[in-house]
């Protein structure tokens, strides 16, 4: 039994290695000893006396998806051979509250006790998350939810990457401590081409330079840091990491030409900057999704009633398709631009749809547009609630192309607008204000393959932990 005894902040993965060694002279046949085996059992007791029991498969019971019976296999350990399994207490039991836990692991095979560890202690201390960022993969809703967040501890800032279930957003799969940061930053996390790829990227920037961190997605994360003096006024969409480890950034450079550039960073450190578009106005809204090393982008320019769409070949830096869709002239500006490839039509075929919203006559007018066909898919109206002075914080489209909104009122309360309801619904308590003791609110949608299918609100509360609320069941 190997274990590094130290403190862990709340929500952080707690790795435990469990080993079996054949010390005999003959081969030893045992039941499957992997992270997919229920023959390994972990028991805990906290300082209040509450007991916990689980196995490496306990997380599946929280997923809300049908799980086939586990097939029992056998493995053969030769003389002197050793088998080690690395498990995560947080994945087994879920997020653990602050306190000290006494832990013990056992493993039986064929009625024989092979592992009976000594009792060891785990201390979980309070976290102080000050920032989080979740890139939304609106190409697929069944991809795991990834979040970069920053924790403040012992007068230093540390970067974590949280991976949680697409079937139940509060079900933590892994939460890795990546690196100490040089001061407080607001890092962005890249979207991934494949959920099981080796590389991902985290970056932050200011007007002078961009810091890019290449992270190897292993159990013990490795990273390479690059400091580039690339000037960025705005990142268009989210960063994107291809399966081979290439980072692609669509950026608006800090110059007077209004050019949109494609920045590429290869795994061996080579960089490339290519101009792919000249904007004829100030960029005010944009949204991007990535698929098969192509970027699909919608954007709007200031004082121009049009929705622009383009398809960009990331390897060549060339625009393959470009078109503009005229919108109605309105007195107020359009907002809430979001592009999604998760929407499906009545035949079940995917559509590339953009959402846009505007104020009209004391109410909101929401439209979902098929950008390839240039046609309106849906149109919704709901009250403005002008006395609240609502500010749109976030929105997400479900697979039926229906928009779901998160607003903040002038007093700091959060409100949810469902496409099925008339009027806003308050989703924070009276003692919760944003900004204040509520920060980084975001809407998440779970996979339609789970019984937990719905829209969830997540935010950091009291600078100590993430809160998850199911605001609508779908």
N, C-alpha and C positions, 0 to 999 in steps of 0.2 A: 504494500500500500504506500503510494507516494503522494505527499501533499505539501504544498508550500503554505505555511501558516502565516497569514497576514490579514490586514483589514481589507474589506471590499465595500465600496459605496453601494447604496441601495440601487438595485436593478442590474448591477454589474455581474457578468458571468463569474461563477465560482467553479473553476476546474478542479476535478479530482481524478487522479489516475489510480486504477485498480489493476493489479497484476496477478497472474498465476504462473508459477514456475514448476516444471516437472523436475524434481530433484532425484527421481528414481533412475534406474538403469534401463527400464523398459518404456516403450511409447505409452502415452496415456490418452485415452479417448474420453472427451468430455462434451457436454452440451454446448451449443453455440455460445461463444463468449464475445459478444459485440454490443454496440450501442442499440441494437435492435432486439436484444434479448431481455426477457422478463425474469430470467433466472438470477440476475443480479438485482439485489434489493438494497435500498438505502433508507435508513431510519434516522430521524432527528427529533430532538426535544429542545424547546426554547427555554428562556429563563423563567417564564411563567408556568412551565410545566406542560404546555401544549405539545402534543406529539404529531409527527408527520411520518408518512411512509409512502414510498414510491419506487418506481423502476425507470430505466431509460426510456420506456414507452409511455410513461404517465402523461407526457405532453399531448399525445395523440387523443387522449380522452377529453381534452379541452377544445379540440379542433372543431368539433361539430360536423365531422364528415364520416361516412361509413368506413370502417376499418376491417379488412378481411382478417380471418384468424391467422395468428402468427405461426409460420411454418418452423418447426423445430429441426435444426440441423446439428451435426456433430463436427467437431474438429479434433485433429490428432496432434498432440504435443510430443515431440521426440524428447529423448533424454537430454536434460539441460536446457531445453527450449523454454522461452518465456513469452507469454501473451499479455499485452497491456491494452486496456480500454480507457479512454479519456471521456469522462462524463461531466455534465454541468448541473450543479444543484439548482440553479435558477430555471433551467429548461425542465427539470424534473418537477420542481415544486411551484414554479411561478415566482414572481417577484417577492423577495423576502423583506420583511420589515426590519427596522433597526433592532439590534440586540445580539446576544451571543447564543450560538446554537451548538449543541453537542451532537456529533454525527458519527454513524457507524455503518459500514457496508458489509454485506454478506453475499455469498454466492454458493449455491448448491448445484450439484450435477449427479443425477442417478441416486439421489438420497444421501450423497456424501457431501459434507461441508468442506469446500476447498478454500474459501476466503471468509475469515472472521476477523475483521480489522479491529485495531484498537480504537477506542473512542477519541476523537479529536475535536477541537473547537474551531468554529468559524465565527468571526465577528463582522457584523454588517453595521456600518455607520451611515449616518444621514448623508444624502447627496445634496448638492446645491447647484442644480442645473440652471444656467443663466441664458441659454439659447439652444434652439433646436431647428433643424431644417430637414424636411422630408420631400425629396423629389417625387412627383406623382407620375407614375408610369401609366399614361392613359392609352397605351397600346394594349396592355393586358392587365386585367383586374385580378388574375390569380398569381401574380408575381409577389414574392415576399416584400413586406413593407420595410424600407431601409431609412434610417434617420441618423444624421450626424448631430451630436449634441455636445455642449461644452459644460464641464463641471468645474466649479470653483472650490478648491480645497487647499488648505494650508497656504493661503495667499498665492496660489498658482492656478493656472487654467489648464485643463486636460481635455483632450478630444476623445470622444467615444463614438463608436458606430453601433447602433441598435438595429437588430433584425428581428422583426416580429411577423406573426402569421398573417397571411392574406385571408384566412378563414375566421380568425378571431384576433383583431388587432392588439388586444392586451396580452396575448399569449406570446411571451418572449422566447425566441429561438436561440438568440445569441446576443450578447452585449459586450463588445470588446473595447478595452482601453487601448488606444492607438498611440498617442504621443502627448508630451507636454507642449503647450503652445507658448509662443513668445508674446505674452500679453493677451488681452481679450480680443478674440476674433469672431467673425460670423461665417464659418465655413460652409461651403456648398458641397453636396455629395453628388457624384455622377450617377446618371441612369446607366443600366447595364444592358448589353445586347443579349446576354444569357445569364440566367440566375445562378448557374454553377461555374461561371468563369473564374479564372485565377486572379485577375486584376480589377481594381476599382480606383477611383481618384477622389481626393478631397482638395478643395482650393479655396483661397480667399484673396481678395485684392483691394487695392486702393487706386488712386489716380496715378501713382508712380510705378507700381509693380504688382505682379501677381505671384503668389506662392502656391505651388502645385505639389501635392503629396501623392505619390504612387504607392498604393497599399496592396500587398499580396494577401489575398483572402484565405489565409491559413489559420490554424488554431492559434498559433502565436504570430500575430501580424508582423510582417516586415514592411518597411517603407523606404522609399527614396524621395528626397526632397529636391525640388528645382525652384530656383528664384529667377523669374523672368522679368525684364523691364518692359514687357508688353503693356501698352496703355489700353485700359478698358474703361469705357464710359458705362457700358451695360452689357451683361451677358444675355443673349437672346435665348430664352428658354432655360434649360438645365444643361450642365456638362454631360457628355456622353462618352462612355468607355466601351469600345468594341471588344469582341471576344479575344482578339489577339493582344489586347492591352493598349491599343492606340486611343489616345484621348482626343476628342473633337470638341471645339468650342466655337459657337457662333457668337461673334462679338460686335458691338458697336464701338468703333474706335473714337478716341477723344480728339477729333479734328473737325474742321469746318465743312468737309466734303460730304458728311453724312453717309460714309461708306459702311457697309456690313462686310465683315471679314470672317474667314474660316481659319482658325488656328488649330494646328495639328501637332501633337506630341507623340512620337513613336516610343515603343518600349526601350529602345536603346538610347533615348535622350535627344534624338534629332527633332528639330522643330521646323514648322513651315507656316507661312502666313499668306493667304490668298484672298483677294477681294472678289466677292461673288455678286454684289448688288450695290447700286447707288440709290440711296433713298432721296426722294424729292420732297422732303419735308421732315419734321421732327417725329421720331418714333414715340408713340404714347402707349400702345398696347401690343403685345406679342405672345405667341404660344407655339411650342414646338413639340413634336413627337418624333421618335427615331425608330426606324425599322429597316433591317437588312442594309446597314451602312448608308442609309438615306435619311435626310431630314425633311420633314413635312412641316411647313411653317405658315402661320397666318399672322398678319400684323396690320396695324392701323396707324395712319399718320395724322398729325394734329390738323384740325379744321378741314378734314377731308372725309365726306360720307361714303367711304368705300372700304371693303374688306379685301385685302390682298392675300393671295395664296401662292406659294411656290414650293417646288420639290427640288431638293439639292442632292446631287451625287457627292458624298463626302470624300471619296477617294480622288475624284477628279477636280473637285471644287467648282463644278459646273451646275448651273440651273437647268434642270430638265423640263420643268413645266412652270408656267407663270400665268396667273390670271387675276383679274379684279372683279369683284362683285359689288355692284352699286347698292348703297343703303339709303334709307330715307333721310332727307334733311331734317334735323331736329334742333331745337334751341339749346338743349343740354348736350353733353358729350356721351359717347358710347363707352361702356365699361364692361368688365367681366368677360374678357375674351379668353376662351379655353378651347383647345383643339383635342379631339378624342378619336381613337380608332376602335374603341371598345363598344360603340353603339352598333346595334343590329336592326335591320329592317324587318318587315313582317315575314319575309322568307328566311330569316335567320342569317342573312349575309351581312358582313361588316360594312359600315359606312365611315367615311372620313368626315366628321362633323365638327363644326365650330359653333360655340355659343357666344352670343353678344346680347347686351342689355342696355336699355336707355330709359330715362324718365320721360313720360308722356302724360300730360294732363293730370298730374297728381297721382300717378301710378307708375309702376315699373312695367315695361314691355320687354319680355324675354323671347329671344328667337334662337332656334337651332337650325343651322344651314348646312346642307350637304355641299361642301366646297368644290367637289369635283363636278357635280351636276349644276351647281349654282342655284339650287332650289331650296325652298323653306321646308324643313322637316316638321317643325312644331312651333307654335306661338302661344305664349302664356302671358296673362296680365295678373298682377296682384297689387294690393294697396301699398302706397309709399310710406305711410306712417311718418309724415313730414315733421311732426312735433318731436320725434325722437332723434331727428337728424342722423339717420342710419348711415353707416359706412360699411361698404362691402369688404370683408376681410378674406373670404375664400369661397370657392364653389367647386363642385365636382359633378360630372355627368355619369349617370348610371347606364347599364347596358341597353336600356330602352330609350336612351337619349334625353332623359328627363333631368333637368338641372336641380341641384340642391345647394342652398346658399347659407353662408354664415355672415351675419351682420353684427356690428358693434354700435350701440347707441351713444348719445352724448355724455351719458353718465358712466359708461364703461361696462354695461351689461352686454352679454352676448345673446343673439337671437338667431333662431333657425327658421328658414323658410322652405317648406316642402312643396313640391309641385302638386301634391294632393290636397293641400290645405289653403284656406283663404286667410291671409294674415300671418304675421310672425309669431313664433313661439319662443319664450324666454328659456334659455338652457343653462344659465348660471344662477347660483344662489344669491341672495341679497347681500351677503358678505363677500362676494367675489367681484372684482373689478379688473378690467383690462384696458390699458396697461395698469398694473398695480400688483396684486397678488396672483394674477393670471397673466401668463405670457406664452408666446408661441402657439396660439390656437390654430388648429388645422382640422379639416374634414377628411375622413378616411372612409372608404367603402370596402366592405369585405366581399369575398368571393361568393358568387351565386351558387357555388357547389356546397356551401356550408349551411347548416341550420341557423347559423348566426348571421346570415345574409342581411345586411342593413347598412345604414350610414352611422358613422361614429364620429364624435367630437373628442379630440385629444388636446390637452394643454398642460403646461407646467403650473402647478399651484403652490403658493407659499414658498417658492424657491426651494422645494424639497423633493417633489415627485411628480410623475406624470399621472394625469387623471383621464380615464376613458369613460365616455358616456354614449350609450346607444340612443341616438336622437330619433331614429326612424327604422322600423323593421320593414324590409322589402320582400 
